Amino acid sequence: MEEPRADSAVEQRHSRLQTRIGRVVASRRIFPFLALTTLSLALLAGFIVTLVDKQDFPSFGVAAWWALVTIATVGYGDVVPTTSWGRVVGSATIILGITFLSFLTATVTSLFVSAEQEEKAAEEARQRAASEAETRALILQLDERLAALDAKLDRSKP
């Protein structure tokens, strides 16, 4: 009976996370969100690797540098994990780093495309409005001419 509660709690947390991410995306603040998340991931990975691999990462600064270089897929190789747990943390950092950077790249690209589409839609709306105004003006002119013709016809009737 305990499992449904755990599943329910996980579902609620997942739902809250989805709601929060949805608000971030809707407000177009996804870029700072992803950048901050990526930086947080680097700092967290740096902290964890200092705990599990003190041999290769004697200080948090060295570990944070390694994590940032790893997440950015630069891989200078000046600092590398050699212990099993260090490599496990490194593997997770690589996978999560590539995932977040991919999302970051896709988001920036999407924002550029979205901005261009909005600009194009606004231009089309302006053109449509101008065309409608021109059509209304022509209809008014035709209406005036028809009224003038009707008046002439009425005057010419005996």
Biotite code that builds the C-alpha atoms (Angstrom):
import biotite.structure as struc

atoms = struc.array([
    struc.Atom([0.000, 0.000, 0.000], chain_id="A", res_id=1, res_name="MET", atom_name="CA", element="C"),
    struc.Atom([2.969, 2.318, 0.425], chain_id="A", res_id=2, res_name="GLU", atom_name="CA", element="C"),
    struc.Atom([3.845, 2.239, -3.296], chain_id="A", res_id=3, res_name="GLU", atom_name="CA", element="C"),
    struc.Atom([0.758, 4.151, -4.516], chain_id="A", res_id=4, res_name="PRO", atom_name="CA", element="C"),
    struc.Atom([1.634, 6.965, -2.126], chain_id="A", res_id=5, res_name="ARG", atom_name="CA", element="C"),
    struc.Atom([5.214, 7.045, -3.416], chain_id="A", res_id=6, res_name="ALA", atom_name="CA", element="C"),
    struc.Atom([3.974, 7.012, -7.004], chain_id="A", res_id=7, res_name="ASP", atom_name="CA", element="C"),
    struc.Atom([1.476, 9.729, -6.166], chain_id="A", res_id=8, res_name="SER", atom_name="CA", element="C"),
    struc.Atom([4.192, 11.881, -4.565], chain_id="A", res_id=9, res_name="ALA", atom_name="CA", element="C"),
    struc.Atom([6.454, 11.360, -7.566], chain_id="A", res_id=10, res_name="VAL", atom_name="CA", element="C"),
    struc.Atom([3.602, 12.237, -9.918], chain_id="A", res_id=11, res_name="GLU", atom_name="CA", element="C"),
    struc.Atom([2.844, 15.385, -7.925], chain_id="A", res_id=12, res_name="GLN", atom_name="CA", element="C"),
    struc.Atom([6.490, 16.473, -8.006], chain_id="A", res_id=13, res_name="ARG", atom_name="CA", element="C"),
    struc.Atom([6.633, 15.698, -11.725], chain_id="A", res_id=14, res_name="HIS", atom_name="CA", element="C"),
    struc.Atom([3.431, 17.673, -12.277], chain_id="A", res_id=15, res_name="SER", atom_name="CA", element="C"),
    struc.Atom([4.804, 20.650, -10.313], chain_id="A", res_id=16, res_name="ARG", atom_name="CA", element="C"),
    struc.Atom([8.052, 20.494, -12.294], chain_id="A", res_id=17, res_name="LEU", atom_name="CA", element="C"),
    struc.Atom([6.125, 20.364, -15.578], chain_id="A", res_id=18, res_name="GLN", atom_name="CA", element="C"),
    struc.Atom([3.986, 23.308, -14.490], chain_id="A", res_id=19, res_name="THR", atom_name="CA", element="C"),
    struc.Atom([7.048, 25.336, -13.506], chain_id="A", res_id=20, res_name="ARG", atom_name="CA", element="C"),
    struc.Atom([8.849, 24.509, -16.764], chain_id="A", res_id=21, res_name="ILE", atom_name="CA", element="C"),
    struc.Atom([5.688, 25.359, -18.706], chain_id="A", res_id=22, res_name="GLY", atom_name="CA", element="C"),
    struc.Atom([5.548, 28.787, -17.056], chain_id="A", res_id=23, res_name="ARG", atom_name="CA", element="C"),
    struc.Atom([9.221, 29.379, -17.798], chain_id="A", res_id=24, res_name="VAL", atom_name="CA", element="C"),
    struc.Atom([8.750, 28.438, -21.460], chain_id="A", res_id=25, res_name="VAL", atom_name="CA", element="C"),
    struc.Atom([5.578, 30.518, -21.757], chain_id="A", res_id=26, res_name="ALA", atom_name="CA", element="C"),
    struc.Atom([7.313, 33.551, -20.286], chain_id="A", res_id=27, res_name="SER", atom_name="CA", element="C"),
    struc.Atom([10.220, 33.091, -22.728], chain_id="A", res_id=28, res_name="ARG", atom_name="CA", element="C"),
    struc.Atom([12.701, 32.905, -19.877], chain_id="A", res_id=29, res_name="ARG", atom_name="CA", element="C"),
    struc.Atom([13.852, 29.422, -20.846], chain_id="A", res_id=30, res_name="ILE", atom_name="CA", element="C"),
    struc.Atom([17.360, 30.509, -21.863], chain_id="A", res_id=31, res_name="PHE", atom_name="CA", element="C"),
    struc.Atom([18.334, 31.842, -18.413], chain_id="A", res_id=32, res_name="PRO", atom_name="CA", element="C"),
    struc.Atom([16.599, 28.843, -16.834], chain_id="A", res_id=33, res_name="PHE", atom_name="CA", element="C"),
    struc.Atom([18.604, 26.357, -18.885], chain_id="A", res_id=34, res_name="LEU", atom_name="CA", element="C"),
    struc.Atom([21.846, 28.308, -18.449], chain_id="A", res_id=35, res_name="ALA", atom_name="CA", element="C"),
    struc.Atom([21.340, 28.417, -14.692], chain_id="A", res_id=36, res_name="LEU", atom_name="CA", element="C"),
    struc.Atom([20.432, 24.727, -14.646], chain_id="A", res_id=37, res_name="THR", atom_name="CA", element="C"),
    struc.Atom([23.565, 23.874, -16.633], chain_id="A", res_id=38, res_name="THR", atom_name="CA", element="C"),
    struc.Atom([25.737, 25.942, -14.288], chain_id="A", res_id=39, res_name="LEU", atom_name="CA", element="C"),
    struc.Atom([24.054, 24.318, -11.288], chain_id="A", res_id=40, res_name="SER", atom_name="CA", element="C"),
    struc.Atom([24.728, 20.909, -12.796], chain_id="A", res_id=41, res_name="LEU", atom_name="CA", element="C"),
    struc.Atom([28.402, 21.816, -13.197], chain_id="A", res_id=42, res_name="ALA", atom_name="CA", element="C"),
    struc.Atom([28.668, 22.995, -9.606], chain_id="A", res_id=43, res_name="LEU", atom_name="CA", element="C"),
    struc.Atom([26.813, 19.929, -8.315], chain_id="A", res_id=44, res_name="LEU", atom_name="CA", element="C"),
    struc.Atom([28.991, 17.577, -10.376], chain_id="A", res_id=45, res_name="ALA", atom_name="CA", element="C"),
    struc.Atom([32.083, 19.407, -9.131], chain_id="A", res_id=46, res_name="GLY", atom_name="CA", element="C"),
    struc.Atom([30.937, 19.030, -5.541], chain_id="A", res_id=47, res_name="PHE", atom_name="CA", element="C"),
    struc.Atom([30.090, 15.337, -5.934], chain_id="A", res_id=48, res_name="ILE", atom_name="CA", element="C"),
    struc.Atom([33.351, 14.502, -7.676], chain_id="A", res_id=49, res_name="VAL", atom_name="CA", element="C"),
    struc.Atom([35.346, 16.166, -4.876], chain_id="A", res_id=50, res_name="THR", atom_name="CA", element="C"),
    struc.Atom([33.589, 13.831, -2.449], chain_id="A", res_id=51, res_name="LEU", atom_name="CA", element="C"),
    struc.Atom([34.155, 10.606, -4.411], chain_id="A", res_id=52, res_name="VAL", atom_name="CA", element="C"),
    struc.Atom([37.561, 11.305, -5.998], chain_id="A", res_id=53, res_name="ASP", atom_name="CA", element="C"),
    struc.Atom([39.768, 13.402, -3.725], chain_id="A", res_id=54, res_name="LYS", atom_name="CA", element="C"),
    struc.Atom([42.854, 11.988, -5.449], chain_id="A", res_id=55, res_name="GLN", atom_name="CA", element="C"),
    struc.Atom([42.155, 13.653, -8.822], chain_id="A", res_id=56, res_name="ASP", atom_name="CA", element="C"),
    struc.Atom([40.093, 16.587, -7.527], chain_id="A", res_id=57, res_name="PHE", atom_name="CA", element="C"),
    struc.Atom([41.811, 17.998, -4.435], chain_id="A", res_id=58, res_name="PRO", atom_name="CA", element="C"),
    struc.Atom([39.736, 21.191, -4.385], chain_id="A", res_id=59, res_name="SER", atom_name="CA", element="C"),
    struc.Atom([36.269, 22.334, -5.341], chain_id="A", res_id=60, res_name="PHE", atom_name="CA", element="C"),
    struc.Atom([37.724, 24.862, -7.791], chain_id="A", res_id=61, res_name="GLY", atom_name="CA", element="C"),
    struc.Atom([39.540, 22.153, -9.751], chain_id="A", res_id=62, res_name="VAL", atom_name="CA", element="C"),
    struc.Atom([36.427, 19.965, -9.694], chain_id="A", res_id=63, res_name="ALA", atom_name="CA", element="C"),
    struc.Atom([34.133, 22.805, -10.811], chain_id="A", res_id=64, res_name="ALA", atom_name="CA", element="C"),
    struc.Atom([36.571, 23.627, -13.637], chain_id="A", res_id=65, res_name="TRP", atom_name="CA", element="C"),
    struc.Atom([36.597, 19.985, -14.734], chain_id="A", res_id=66, res_name="TRP", atom_name="CA", element="C"),
    struc.Atom([32.782, 19.772, -14.589], chain_id="A", res_id=67, res_name="ALA", atom_name="CA", element="C"),
    struc.Atom([32.311, 22.950, -16.614], chain_id="A", res_id=68, res_name="LEU", atom_name="CA", element="C"),
    struc.Atom([34.848, 21.850, -19.233], chain_id="A", res_id=69, res_name="VAL", atom_name="CA", element="C"),
    struc.Atom([33.197, 18.423, -19.374], chain_id="A", res_id=70, res_name="THR", atom_name="CA", element="C"),
    struc.Atom([29.665, 19.795, -19.688], chain_id="A", res_id=71, res_name="ILE", atom_name="CA", element="C"),
    struc.Atom([30.772, 22.222, -22.384], chain_id="A", res_id=72, res_name="ALA", atom_name="CA", element="C"),
    struc.Atom([32.245, 19.209, -24.239], chain_id="A", res_id=73, res_name="THR", atom_name="CA", element="C"),
    struc.Atom([35.599, 20.990, -24.485], chain_id="A", res_id=74, res_name="VAL", atom_name="CA", element="C"),
    struc.Atom([37.503, 18.285, -22.656], chain_id="A", res_id=75, res_name="GLY", atom_name="CA", element="C"),
    struc.Atom([40.912, 19.922, -22.216], chain_id="A", res_id=76, res_name="TYR", atom_name="CA", element="C"),
    struc.Atom([42.183, 16.852, -20.400], chain_id="A", res_id=77, res_name="GLY", atom_name="CA", element="C"),
    struc.Atom([44.133, 18.823, -17.810], chain_id="A", res_id=78, res_name="ASP", atom_name="CA", element="C"),
    struc.Atom([42.060, 17.191, -15.060], chain_id="A", res_id=79, res_name="VAL", atom_name="CA", element="C"),
    struc.Atom([40.453, 13.763, -15.476], chain_id="A", res_id=80, res_name="VAL", atom_name="CA", element="C"),
    struc.Atom([38.901, 11.275, -13.095], chain_id="A", res_id=81, res_name="PRO", atom_name="CA", element="C"),
    struc.Atom([40.867, 8.047, -12.718], chain_id="A", res_id=82, res_name="THR", atom_name="CA", element="C"),
    struc.Atom([38.905, 6.313, -9.964], chain_id="A", res_id=83, res_name="THR", atom_name="CA", element="C"),
    struc.Atom([35.824, 4.215, -10.715], chain_id="A", res_id=84, res_name="SER", atom_name="CA", element="C"),
    struc.Atom([33.453, 6.530, -8.862], chain_id="A", res_id=85, res_name="TRP", atom_name="CA", element="C"),
    struc.Atom([35.050, 9.569, -10.457], chain_id="A", res_id=86, res_name="GLY", atom_name="CA", element="C"),
    struc.Atom([34.401, 8.067, -13.866], chain_id="A", res_id=87, res_name="ARG", atom_name="CA", element="C"),
    struc.Atom([30.796, 7.270, -12.928], chain_id="A", res_id=88, res_name="VAL", atom_name="CA", element="C"),
    struc.Atom([30.266, 10.911, -11.959], chain_id="A", res_id=89, res_name="VAL", atom_name="CA", element="C"),
    struc.Atom([32.100, 11.945, -15.129], chain_id="A", res_id=90, res_name="GLY", atom_name="CA", element="C"),
    struc.Atom([29.855, 9.779, -17.306], chain_id="A", res_id=91, res_name="SER", atom_name="CA", element="C"),
    struc.Atom([26.709, 11.170, -15.716], chain_id="A", res_id=92, res_name="ALA", atom_name="CA", element="C"),
    struc.Atom([28.084, 14.702, -16.095], chain_id="A", res_id=93, res_name="THR", atom_name="CA", element="C"),
    struc.Atom([28.790, 14.130, -19.782], chain_id="A", res_id=94, res_name="ILE", atom_name="CA", element="C"),
    struc.Atom([25.318, 12.726, -20.489], chain_id="A", res_id=95, res_name="ILE", atom_name="CA", element="C"),
    struc.Atom([23.473, 15.411, -18.549], chain_id="A", res_id=96, res_name="LEU", atom_name="CA", element="C"),
    struc.Atom([25.746, 18.155, -19.884], chain_id="A", res_id=97, res_name="GLY", atom_name="CA", element="C"),
    struc.Atom([25.194, 17.194, -23.495], chain_id="A", res_id=98, res_name="ILE", atom_name="CA", element="C"),
    struc.Atom([21.454, 16.950, -22.856], chain_id="A", res_id=99, res_name="THR", atom_name="CA", element="C"),
    struc.Atom([21.243, 20.410, -21.294], chain_id="A", res_id=100, res_name="PHE", atom_name="CA", element="C"),
    struc.Atom([23.479, 22.016, -23.922], chain_id="A", res_id=101, res_name="LEU", atom_name="CA", element="C"),
    struc.Atom([21.358, 20.430, -26.650], chain_id="A", res_id=102, res_name="SER", atom_name="CA", element="C"),
    struc.Atom([18.235, 21.872, -25.044], chain_id="A", res_id=103, res_name="PHE", atom_name="CA", element="C"),
    struc.Atom([19.965, 25.216, -24.697], chain_id="A", res_id=104, res_name="LEU", atom_name="CA", element="C"),
    struc.Atom([20.968, 25.243, -28.366], chain_id="A", res_id=105, res_name="THR", atom_name="CA", element="C"),
    struc.Atom([17.519, 24.122, -29.478], chain_id="A", res_id=106, res_name="ALA", atom_name="CA", element="C"),
    struc.Atom([15.878, 26.762, -27.316], chain_id="A", res_id=107, res_name="THR", atom_name="CA", element="C"),
    struc.Atom([17.986, 29.608, -28.642], chain_id="A", res_id=108, res_name="VAL", atom_name="CA", element="C"),
    struc.Atom([17.371, 28.431, -32.204], chain_id="A", res_id=109, res_name="THR", atom_name="CA", element="C"),
    struc.Atom([13.661, 28.128, -31.500], chain_id="A", res_id=110, res_name="SER", atom_name="CA", element="C"),
    struc.Atom([13.548, 31.650, -30.090], chain_id="A", res_id=111, res_name="LEU", atom_name="CA", element="C"),
    struc.Atom([15.206, 33.032, -33.220], chain_id="A", res_id=112, res_name="PHE", atom_name="CA", element="C"),
    struc.Atom([12.808, 31.124, -35.489], chain_id="A", res_id=113, res_name="VAL", atom_name="CA", element="C"),
    struc.Atom([9.833, 32.152, -33.355], chain_id="A", res_id=114, res_name="SER", atom_name="CA", element="C"),
    struc.Atom([10.841, 35.817, -33.462], chain_id="A", res_id=115, res_name="ALA", atom_name="CA", element="C"),
    struc.Atom([11.197, 35.648, -37.242], chain_id="A", res_id=116, res_name="GLU", atom_name="CA", element="C"),
    struc.Atom([7.803, 33.948, -37.592], chain_id="A", res_id=117, res_name="GLN", atom_name="CA", element="C"),
    struc.Atom([6.166, 36.577, -35.390], chain_id="A", res_id=118, res_name="GLU", atom_name="CA", element="C"),
    struc.Atom([7.745, 39.338, -37.455], chain_id="A", res_id=119, res_name="GLU", atom_name="CA", element="C"),
    struc.Atom([6.549, 37.697, -40.666], chain_id="A", res_id=120, res_name="LYS", atom_name="CA", element="C"),
    struc.Atom([3.029, 37.226, -39.251], chain_id="A", res_id=121, res_name="ALA", atom_name="CA", element="C"),
    struc.Atom([2.916, 40.882, -38.178], chain_id="A", res_id=122, res_name="ALA", atom_name="CA", element="C"),
    struc.Atom([3.987, 41.980, -41.673], chain_id="A", res_id=123, res_name="GLU", atom_name="CA", element="C"),
    struc.Atom([1.331, 39.753, -43.251], chain_id="A", res_id=124, res_name="GLU", atom_name="CA", element="C"),
    struc.Atom([-1.291, 41.208, -40.895], chain_id="A", res_id=125, res_name="ALA", atom_name="CA", element="C"),
    struc.Atom([-0.223, 44.752, -41.881], chain_id="A", res_id=126, res_name="ARG", atom_name="CA", element="C"),
    struc.Atom([-0.449, 43.834, -45.568], chain_id="A", res_id=127, res_name="GLN", atom_name="CA", element="C"),
    struc.Atom([-3.837, 42.202, -45.047], chain_id="A", res_id=128, res_name="ARG", atom_name="CA", element="C"),
    struc.Atom([-5.109, 45.280, -43.198], chain_id="A", res_id=129, res_name="ALA", atom_name="CA", element="C"),
    struc.Atom([-3.831, 47.539, -45.981], chain_id="A", res_id=130, res_name="ALA", atom_name="CA", element="C"),
    struc.Atom([-5.465, 45.323, -48.609], chain_id="A", res_id=131, res_name="SER", atom_name="CA", element="C"),
    struc.Atom([-8.759, 45.328, -46.692], chain_id="A", res_id=132, res_name="GLU", atom_name="CA", element="C"),
    struc.Atom([-8.632, 49.108, -46.395], chain_id="A", res_id=133, res_name="ALA", atom_name="CA", element="C"),
    struc.Atom([-8.002, 49.389, -50.129], chain_id="A", res_id=134, res_name="GLU", atom_name="CA", element="C"),
    struc.Atom([-10.910, 47.042, -50.848], chain_id="A", res_id=135, res_name="THR", atom_name="CA", element="C"),
    struc.Atom([-13.219, 49.068, -48.590], chain_id="A", res_id=136, res_name="ARG", atom_name="CA", element="C"),
    struc.Atom([-12.182, 52.262, -50.374], chain_id="A", res_id=137, res_name="ALA", atom_name="CA", element="C"),
    struc.Atom([-12.937, 50.688, -53.757], chain_id="A", res_id=138, res_name="LEU", atom_name="CA", element="C"),
    struc.Atom([-16.322, 49.463, -52.548], chain_id="A", res_id=139, res_name="ILE", atom_name="CA", element="C"),
    struc.Atom([-17.149, 52.954, -51.279], chain_id="A", res_id=140, res_name="LEU", atom_name="CA", element="C"),
    struc.Atom([-16.173, 54.428, -54.667], chain_id="A", res_id=141, res_name="GLN", atom_name="CA", element="C"),
    struc.Atom([-18.341, 51.870, -56.469], chain_id="A", res_id=142, res_name="LEU", atom_name="CA", element="C"),
    struc.Atom([-21.192, 52.557, -54.068], chain_id="A", res_id=143, res_name="ASP", atom_name="CA", element="C"),
    struc.Atom([-20.906, 56.305, -54.759], chain_id="A", res_id=144, res_name="GLU", atom_name="CA", element="C"),
    struc.Atom([-20.879, 55.698, -58.532], chain_id="A", res_id=145, res_name="ARG", atom_name="CA", element="C"),
    struc.Atom([-23.902, 53.428, -58.283], chain_id="A", res_id=146, res_name="LEU", atom_name="CA", element="C"),
    struc.Atom([-25.696, 56.060, -56.228], chain_id="A", res_id=147, res_name="ALA", atom_name="CA", element="C"),
    struc.Atom([-24.819, 58.692, -58.867], chain_id="A", res_id=148, res_name="ALA", atom_name="CA", element="C"),
    struc.Atom([-26.091, 56.427, -61.659], chain_id="A", res_id=149, res_name="LEU", atom_name="CA", element="C"),
    struc.Atom([-29.299, 55.754, -59.725], chain_id="A", res_id=150, res_name="ASP", atom_name="CA", element="C"),
    struc.Atom([-29.775, 59.491, -59.291], chain_id="A", res_id=151, res_name="ALA", atom_name="CA", element="C"),
    struc.Atom([-29.287, 60.076, -63.035], chain_id="A", res_id=152, res_name="LYS", atom_name="CA", element="C"),
    struc.Atom([-31.725, 57.309, -63.878], chain_id="A", res_id=153, res_name="LEU", atom_name="CA", element="C"),
    struc.Atom([-34.313, 58.739, -61.468], chain_id="A", res_id=154, res_name="ASP", atom_name="CA", element="C"),
    struc.Atom([-33.956, 62.196, -63.051], chain_id="A", res_id=155, res_name="ARG", atom_name="CA", element="C"),
    struc.Atom([-34.326, 60.851, -66.579], chain_id="A", res_id=156, res_name="SER", atom_name="CA", element="C"),
    struc.Atom([-37.609, 59.025, -65.856], chain_id="A", res_id=157, res_name="LYS", atom_name="CA", element="C"),
    struc.Atom([-40.746, 60.987, -66.846], chain_id="A", res_id=158, res_name="PRO", atom_name="CA", element="C"),
])
